[in-house]
Amino acid sequence: EIAAFIETYLLMLDDHTLSSVPEEIIRKQGCNAEWALKMQRDALVRVFDEMDDPYLRTRRDDVDHVVRGIQRNLLQANVRADTSHIASLHNRILVADDLSPADVVLFHNKGIAGFVMESGGPTSHAAILARSVGIPAIVGVHHARAYLRHDENLVVDSYHYIVVADPDDYALRCYERRRAEREKRKGELRKLRGLPAVTCDGVTVSLQGNIELPEDVAALQESGADGVGLYRTEFLFMNRTTPPHEEEQLEAYLEVVKQLDGAPLTIRTLDLGADKQVESISSASRSACNPALGLRAIRLCLKDPVLFIPQLRAVLRASAHGPVRMMIPMLSNIHEVIQVLHLVKETQNNLAKEGINFDPQMPVGGMIEVPAAALSAELFAKHLDFLSLGTNDLIQYTLAIDRVDDEVNYLYDPLNPAVLRLIKMVIDAGQRFNKPVAMCGEMAGDPHYTRLLLGLGLRSFSMHPSMVPEIKYVINQCNAEKLDRHAQQLMRYIQHDSLDSLIDALTQVN
C-alpha cells in the first residue's frame, strides 16, 4: 500500500502538468518558481473539485501534498515535520489540519496511536493509508484544533467515527476493553486470509476489492480478496491533452490480469465528466453547468466514440488473457444499455476481422447509481450479464445530497427507507433473472451494514482491500437464513416508526 502511494507521487512529479506548465508560467509572467507552482496547483485543484466521483475528488489532496513538498524544497525548508527529537509517540494522538501519506508513514514509525484531521475525507490517501497500517483516524473534524487542547486526554473511535474528549474513568475502561477485543480480533482476521467467506448455514459470499492503479493489486492479494470488483480506469485519461491510445490501455489492463493469475477482474469504463482532464473533448461538450447531472461517464462515452472505442477494444483484448468483465457506469435508461451492447458487438466483429483474440462471452454489466436505473433494474437485468450497486452515487442522487458538502452531509443516510427499497429492488431483479448483483460502494466495506445487506440478499461485495478481512469475519459469524427473515420483516415495516429498532435488531443477529 505504501509503495503504491509512493509510485503515485512519483508519477505526479514526472507529469508535464507539474514540470513543464510551471516553466511556461515563469517564462510568460516572469514570476518565481514557488508562485508558478501555486498557480498551477490552484488550476489543478479546481479541476479535481469539480469531479463527480467523490473518490477522485479527494485526489486533490495529493496534488496539494506534492506541490507543498516541492515548494518546501525550493525554500530549503524541511519537507517533513522534524520528529527526530521524539523517541516515541506511543499513546499520543495527533490533531492536525491535514496529513500526507508521507506524514502518516513518518508518525506510524514513531508509534503514533491515532489521528484527528480537520480536512479530507474517508477516501483520502492519508485516511486509506492510516486504515491499512491499523492507525485509528477520523477526518473532516472541522475546528478540531480549536476545540481540543494540547495534552488533553482523547479517545479516537474510528469504528463508530467519534472523538471523545476528556473521557472519564468508566469510558476509558470501556475503550481499553474494546481495544483488547480488537487486538484479539486482528489475530483472528489474519487466520481468515486463505479461507472463503461462508455463513454459518453454508452460504458462500464473494468478497472482492476496488483498485485505482495496477500497483494496488499487491494489497488486494494480501487481504485475501477473491478478485477485483472495480478497477477504476480514470487514471489513464487524467492530466493529458489527448486520450490514451488502445495499446496503452491494454498494457494497464494486462498488468492487472497477469498479477491476478486467474482471479476475476471487473473493469469500469471511463467515469469522468466532459469538463474533466481530457482536453481533447470538444469545448461544446464541456459547457455543462452542472457536470454531476450533465455529460459524464457513459453519456460522454456514447457521444464521443474517440474516447470509448479504444477502451472497448482494449478491454475486449484483455479478456483473451483472463476472466475479465466490463462494467458501464452511470446508466440511466435502457436505450443507453442497447447502444453500449451494439457498440460491443460491433467492436467484437471488427476485432474478429482483424484476427485479434478476445473472449466473445466476456460479461458486460452495468452500475446502478441513479434511481431511474434502480427502478428499471428488471429491464436492465434482461439485457446485461450482471448489475453492480454503486451506493455512493445512488444515495446522493436519491436524497439530493452531496456527501462532501459540509453543510448538508449530515443528511447522507444509507439507511434511508427510499435507499433501502431501491437496493432491495435491484437485488430482487438480479435474482429473478438469475443475474449476479454486486455492491461496490462504501456500504459494501462497512461492517455496520454487512448483516443488513446479507439479509436483503446481497452475495457479492467489493470494497477497499483493507476491509476484506473485517467483512469476512462478520459474514462467517452470520446465519443467512435468520438474516433473511429479519430483513423481510424490516422491509414490511420500512415506513414504520420502529424501523431504527428493527435495523438495530438485525445487526445483532448471528
C-alpha positions in Angstrom: 0.0 0.0 0.0 2.8 2.4 0.9 4.7 1.5 -2.3 1.6 2.3 -4.3 1.3 5.8 -2.8 5.0 6.5 -3.5 4.5 5.4 -7.1 1.5 7.7 -7.4 3.5 10.7 -6.2 6.5 9.9 -8.5 4.1 9.7 -11.4 2.7 13.1 -10.5 6.2 14.6 -10.2 7.0 13.3 -13.7 3.8 14.6 -15.2 4.1 17.6 -17.5 1.4 19.5 -15.6 3.8 19.9 -12.7 7.0 20.1 -14.6 6.5 21.8 -17.9 3.5 24.0 -17.2 5.0 25.9 -14.3 8.1 26.6 -16.5 5.8 28.2 -19.1 4.1 30.3 -16.4 7.6 31.5 -15.3 8.6 32.4 -18.9 5.3 34.2 -19.6 4.8 36.1 -16.3 8.3 36.4 -15.0 7.3 35.1 -11.6 9.3 32.9 -9.3 9.0 29.1 -9.2 7.1 29.0 -6.0 4.4 31.3 -7.4 4.2 29.4 -10.7 3.7 26.2 -8.8 0.9 27.8 -6.7 -0.9 29.0 -9.8 -0.7 25.6 -11.4 -1.7 23.9 -8.2 -4.8 26.2 -7.9 -5.8 25.3 -11.5 -5.4 21.5 -10.9 -7.3 21.7 -7.6 -10.2 23.5 -9.4 -10.4 20.6 -11.8 -10.5 18.0 -9.1 -13.0 19.9 -7.0 -15.5 19.8 -10.0 -15.3 16.0 -10.3 -18.4 14.0 -9.7 -16.8 10.9 -8.2 -16.0 11.6 -4.5 -13.1 9.2 -4.6 -11.4 11.1 -7.5 -12.4 14.4 -6.0 -10.3 13.7 -2.9 -7.2 13.2 -5.1 -6.9 17.0 -5.0 -5.1 16.4 -1.6 -2.4 14.5 -3.4 -1.7 17.5 -5.7 -1.6 19.7 -2.6 0.9 17.4 -0.8 3.2 17.0 -3.8 3.3 20.8 -4.6 3.8 21.6 -0.9 6.8 19.3 -0.8 8.3 20.9 -3.9 7.8 24.4 -2.5 9.5 23.4 0.8 12.5 22.1 -1.1 12.6 25.3 -3.2 12.5 27.3 0.0 15.1 25.0 1.6 12.7 24.1 4.3 12.2 20.7 5.9 9.9 18.6 3.7 8.6 16.7 6.6 8.0 17.6 10.2 11.1 17.2 12.4 10.4 14.4 14.8 14.0 13.3 15.3 13.9 14.6 18.9 10.9 12.4 19.7 11.9 8.9 20.7 8.3 7.6 20.7 4.7 8.8 20.2 3.2 5.8 21.9 -0.3 6.5 23.2 -0.2 10.0 21.6 -2.9 11.3 19.2 -2.0 13.9 16.6 -4.6 16.6 15.8 -3.8 18.4 12.5 -5.4 20.3 9.7 -4.2 17.7 7.1 -1.6 15.0 6.6 0.0 13.5 3.6 0.7 9.8 3.2 4.3 10.5 3.9 3.3 12.1 7.2 1.3 9.1 8.1 4.2 6.8 7.5 6.6 9.1 9.5 4.3 9.2 12.5 3.5 5.5 12.2 7.2 4.7 12.5 7.2 6.7 15.8 4.3 4.6 17.2 1.5 7.2 16.9 -1.8 6.0 18.5 -4.3 7.9 16.3 -5.0 10.9 14.0 -7.7 13.6 14.0 -7.7 15.7 10.9 -9.8 18.8 10.1 -9.6 18.3 6.3 -10.0 15.4 4.0 -12.5 12.5 3.7 -12.6 8.8 4.3 -11.3 8.2 0.7 -8.3 10.5 1.0 -5.0 8.7 0.7 -4.0 9.6 4.2 -7.2 8.1 5.6 -6.8 5.0 3.5 -3.1 4.5 4.5 -3.9 5.0 8.2 -6.6 2.3 8.0 -4.2 -0.1 6.1 -1.5 0.2 8.8 -4.0 0.0 11.6 -4.0 3.5 13.0 -7.4 4.9 14.1 -8.0 8.1 12.1 -11.0 10.4 11.9 -11.0 13.0 9.2 -13.2 16.0 8.4 -13.5 17.2 12.0 -13.9 20.9 11.5 -12.2 23.2 14.0 -10.8 20.3 15.9 -7.7 22.2 16.8 -9.8 25.0 18.3 -11.9 22.7 20.4 -9.3 20.2 21.6 -6.5 21.2 23.9 -2.8 20.2 23.9 -2.2 17.2 26.3 -5.9 16.7 26.7 -7.0 13.0 27.0 -8.7 11.8 23.8 -10.3 8.6 22.6 -10.3 8.2 18.8 -13.0 5.7 18.0 -12.7 5.1 14.2 -15.1 2.2 14.4 -18.0 4.5 15.4 -16.3 7.6 13.9 -16.3 9.7 17.1 -13.7 11.6 19.1 -14.2 11.5 22.9 -12.6 14.5 24.7 -11.6 14.2 28.3 -13.2 10.7 28.9 -14.0 9.7 32.5 -12.6 6.6 34.1 -15.6 4.4 33.1 -15.3 5.4 29.4 -11.6 4.7 29.4 -12.1 1.3 30.9 -14.7 0.5 28.3 -12.5 1.6 25.4 -9.5 -0.3 26.8 -11.6 -3.4 26.8 -12.8 -2.7 23.3 -9.2 -2.2 22.2 -8.1 -5.5 23.7 -11.0 -7.2 21.9 -10.0 -5.6 18.6 -6.4 -6.7 19.0 -7.6 -10.2 19.6 -9.8 -10.0 16.5 -6.8 -8.9 14.4 -5.2 -12.2 15.1 -8.4 -14.0 14.1 -8.6 -11.9 10.9 -5.1 -12.9 9.8 -6.1 -16.5 10.0 -9.0 -15.9 7.6 -6.8 -14.8 4.7 -6.9 -18.0 2.8 -10.4 -19.0 3.8 -13.7 -18.3 1.9 -16.4 -16.1 3.2 -19.1 -18.5 4.2 -22.0 -18.0 6.6 -22.8 -20.5 9.4 -25.5 -22.0 7.3 -23.3 -22.6 4.3 -24.0 -19.6 2.1 -20.8 -18.5 0.1 -20.3 -14.8 -0.4 -17.8 -13.2 -2.8 -15.5 -10.5 -1.4 -13.6 -8.5 -4.0 -11.6 -5.3 -3.9 -11.7 -1.9 -5.5 -8.5 -0.7 -7.1 -7.3 2.5 -8.7 -3.9 1.5 -10.1 -2.1 -1.7 -11.1 0.1 -1.2 -8.1 -2.9 -1.7 -5.8 -3.1 -5.4 -6.6 -0.5 -6.4 -4.1 -2.5 -5.1 -1.2 -5.6 -6.7 -2.6 -4.0 -10.1 -2.7 -2.6 -9.6 0.8 -6.2 -9.0 2.0 -7.4 -12.4 0.7 -9.9 -10.9 -1.7 -11.4 -13.1 -4.4 -10.6 -10.7 -7.2 -11.1 -7.1 -8.4 -14.8 -6.0 -8.3 -14.0 -2.5 -9.5 -10.9 -1.3 -11.5 -11.2 2.4 -11.9 -9.7 3.5 -15.3 -9.8 7.3 -14.9 -6.1 7.5 -14.1 -5.3 6.6 -17.8 -7.3 9.7 -19.0 -6.3 12.3 -16.5 -3.7 15.2 -16.8 -3.2 14.8 -20.5 -4.1 16.6 -23.7 -5.1 13.5 -25.7 -6.9 10.3 -24.7 -4.8 7.2 -24.1 -4.4 5.0 -27.2 -5.6 1.4 -27.3 -2.2 -0.1 -26.7 -1.5 2.0 -23.6 -4.9 1.0 -22.1 -4.3 -2.7 -22.9 -1.0 -2.6 -21.2 -2.6 -1.3 -18.0 -5.3 -3.9 -18.0 -3.0 -6.8 -18.8 -0.7 -5.8 -15.9 -3.6 -6.4 -13.5 -4.8 -9.6 -15.3 -1.4 -11.1 -15.0 -1.0 -10.2 -11.3 -4.4 -11.7 -10.5 -3.4 -15.0 -12.1 -6.9 -16.3 -12.9 -8.9 -14.3 -10.3 -11.7 -12.2 -11.8 -11.3 -8.6 -12.9 -14.1 -6.1 -13.4 -13.0 -3.1 -15.4 -15.2 0.0 -15.2 -15.2 2.1 -18.3 -14.4 5.9 -18.1 -16.3 7.7 -15.4 -15.4 11.3 -15.8 -17.4 14.4 -16.8 -16.8 16.2 -20.1 -15.0 19.1 -18.4 -12.6 16.8 -16.5 -9.0 16.5 -17.5 -9.4 15.2 -21.1 -8.7 18.3 -23.1 -9.3 16.7 -26.5 -13.0 16.7 -25.9 -14.8 19.4 -27.9 -15.4 22.6 -26.0 -19.1 22.3 -26.8 -19.4 19.2 -24.7 -17.6 20.8 -21.8 -20.1 23.6 -21.2 -22.4 21.8 -18.8 -23.5 24.0 -15.9 -23.9 21.0 -13.6 -21.5 18.2 -14.5 -23.0 15.8 -12.0 -26.2 15.9 -14.0 -24.7 16.6 -17.4 -22.5 14.9 -19.9 -20.5 12.4 -17.9 -19.5 8.7 -17.7 -21.4 6.6 -20.3 -23.2 9.6 -21.7 -19.9 11.2 -22.6 -18.5 7.9 -24.0 -21.5 7.4 -26.2 -21.3 10.9 -27.5 -17.5 10.7 -28.1 -16.5 7.3 -29.7 -12.9 8.6 -29.9 -12.8 8.1 -26.1 -14.9 4.9 -26.0 -14.0 2.6 -28.9 -10.3 2.3 -28.0 -11.3 1.4 -24.4 -13.8 -1.2 -25.6 -11.1 -2.7 -27.9 -8.5 -2.7 -25.1 -10.9 -4.3 -22.6 -12.0 -7.0 -25.1 -8.4 -7.8 -26.0 -7.6 -8.1 -22.3 -10.4 -10.6 -21.9 -8.4 -13.1 -24.0 -5.9 -13.4 -21.2 -8.1 -14.0 -18.2 -11.5 -13.7 -16.6 -12.4 -10.0 -17.4 -15.8 -8.3 -17.1 -16.7 -4.8 -18.3 -18.9 -2.6 -16.2 -20.6 0.5 -17.5 -21.1 3.4 -15.1 -23.9 5.9 -14.7 -26.6 4.1 -16.8 -29.9 5.8 -16.6 -32.1 4.3 -19.3 -32.4 1.1 -21.4 -31.5 3.0 -24.6 -28.0 3.5 -23.3 -27.8 -0.2 -22.5 -28.8 -1.1 -26.0 -26.3 1.4 -27.5 -23.5 0.0 -25.4 -24.2 -3.6 -26.3 -24.5 -2.7 -30.0 -21.0 -1.0 -29.8 -19.6 -4.0 -28.0 -20.9 -6.3 -30.7 -19.6 -4.1 -33.5 -16.2 -3.9 -31.8 -16.1 -7.7 -31.5 -16.8 -8.0 -35.2 -14.0 -5.6 -36.1 -11.5 -7.4 -33.8 -12.5 -10.8 -35.4 -12.0 -9.4 -38.9 -8.5 -8.2 -37.8 -7.7 -11.6 -36.4 -7.3 -10.3 -32.8 -8.2 -12.6 -29.9 -10.8 -11.8 -27.4 -13.4 -13.6 -25.3 -16.7 -13.5 -27.2 -18.5 -14.3 -24.0 -17.0 -11.5 -21.9 -19.7 -10.4 -19.4 -21.0 -6.8 -19.8 -22.7 -5.3 -16.7 -24.0 -2.0 -15.5 -23.7 0.1 -12.4 -26.9 1.1 -10.7 -26.1 4.6 -9.4 -29.2 6.5 -10.5 -32.7 6.0 -9.0 -34.1 5.6 -12.6 -31.7 2.7 -13.1 -32.7 1.0 -9.9 -36.4 1.4 -10.8 -35.6 -0.1 -14.2 -33.4 -2.9 -12.8 -35.6 -5.7 -14.2 -35.3 -4.3 -17.7 -31.5 -3.9 -17.3 -31.2 -7.4 -15.9 -32.8 -8.8 -19.1 -30.1 -7.4 -21.3 -27.0 -7.2 -19.1 -24.9 -10.1 -17.6 -24.6 -8.6 -14.1 -25.5 -5.5 -12.1 -23.4 -3.6 -9.5 -24.8 -1.2 -7.0 -22.8 2.0 -6.8 -24.3 3.1 -3.5 -22.2 6.3 -3.1 -23.9 8.0 -6.1 -27.2 6.1 -5.6 -27.6 7.6 -2.1 -26.6 11.1 -3.3 -29.0 11.2 -6.2 -31.9 9.6 -4.3 -31.6 12.1 -1.4 -30.3 15.0 -3.4 -27.3 15.2 -1.1 -23.7 16.0 -1.9 -21.9 14.0 0.9 -18.8 16.1 0.6 -20.7 19.3 1.2 -20.2 20.0 4.9 -23.5 22.0 5.1 -25.7 19.0 4.2 -23.7 15.8 4.6 -25.5 15.1 7.9 -28.5 14.2 5.7 -26.5 11.5 3.9 -28.1 8.3 5.2 -27.5 4.9 3.7 -30.4 3.5 5.8 -33.0 5.9 4.5 -36.1 3.8 3.6 -36.0 5.1 0.0 -32.4 3.9 -0.4 -33.1 0.5 1.1 -36.1 0.0 -1.1 -34.0 0.7 -4.2 -31.2 -1.6 -3.1 -33.7 -4.4 -2.4 -35.4 -3.8 -5.8 -32.1 -4.3 -7.6 -31.1 -7.4 -5.7 -34.6 -8.9 -6.4 -34.3 -8.1 -10.1 -31.0 -9.9 -10.3 -32.4 -13.0 -8.5 -35.5 -13.0 -10.7 -33.4 -13.1 -13.9 -30.5 -15.2 -12.4 -28.0 -12.3 -12.9 -25.3 -11.6 -10.3 -25.7 -8.4 -8.3 -22.7 -6.9 -6.5 -22.2 -3.8 -4.5 -19.0 -1.6 -4.8 -19.9 1.5 -2.9 -18.7 2.3 0.6 -21.7 0.5 2.2 -20.1 -2.8 1.0 -17.0 -2.2 3.1 -18.7 -1.0 6.2 -19.2 -3.8 8.8 -22.2 -1.9 10.3 -24.2 -2.8 7.1 -23.0 -6.3 6.4 -25.7 -8.2 8.1 -28.4 -5.9 6.7 -27.1 -6.4 3.1 -26.8 -10.2 3.6 -30.4 -10.2 4.8 -31.5 -8.2 1.7 -30.0 -11.0 -0.4 -26.6 -9.5 -1.5 -24.0 -12.1 -2.1 -21.2 -10.2 -3.7 -19.3 -7.3 -2.0 -16.5 -5.1 -3.4 -14.6 -2.7 -1.2 -11.3 -1.2 -0.3 -8.9 -4.2 0.2 -8.1 -3.3 3.8 -11.7 -4.0 4.8 -11.9 -7.5 3.3 -10.8 -9.4 6.4 -13.2 -7.5 8.7 -16.2 -8.1 6.4 -15.2 -11.8 6.0 -15.1 -12.1 9.8 -18.6 -10.7 10.1 -20.0 -12.9 7.4 -18.5 -16.0 8.9 -20.5 -15.3 12.1 -23.8 -14.9 10.3 -26.8 -17.1 9.7 -28.1 -16.1 6.2 -31.5 -17.7 6.7 -32.1 -15.8 10.0 -30.9 -12.6 8.5 -33.3 -13.1 5.5 -36.3 -13.5 7.9 -35.4 -10.3 9.8 -34.8 -8.4 6.6 -38.2 -9.4 5.3 -39.8 -8.1 8.4 -37.8 -4.9 8.1 -39.0 -4.3 4.6 -42.6 -4.8 5.6 -42.3 -2.1 8.3 -39.9 0.2 6.3 -42.0 3.3 6.7 -42.9 2.5 10.3 -41.6 4.4 13.4 -39.9 1.2 14.6 -37.6 1.0 11.6 -34.5 2.0 13.6 -35.0 -0.6 16.2 -35.6 -3.3 13.6 -32.3 -2.4 11.9 -30.5 -2.4 15.3 -32.0 -5.9 16.0 -30.9 -7.2 12.6 -27.3 -6.0 13.0 -27.1 -8.1 16.2 -28.3 -11.3 14.5 -25.7 -14.1 14.3 
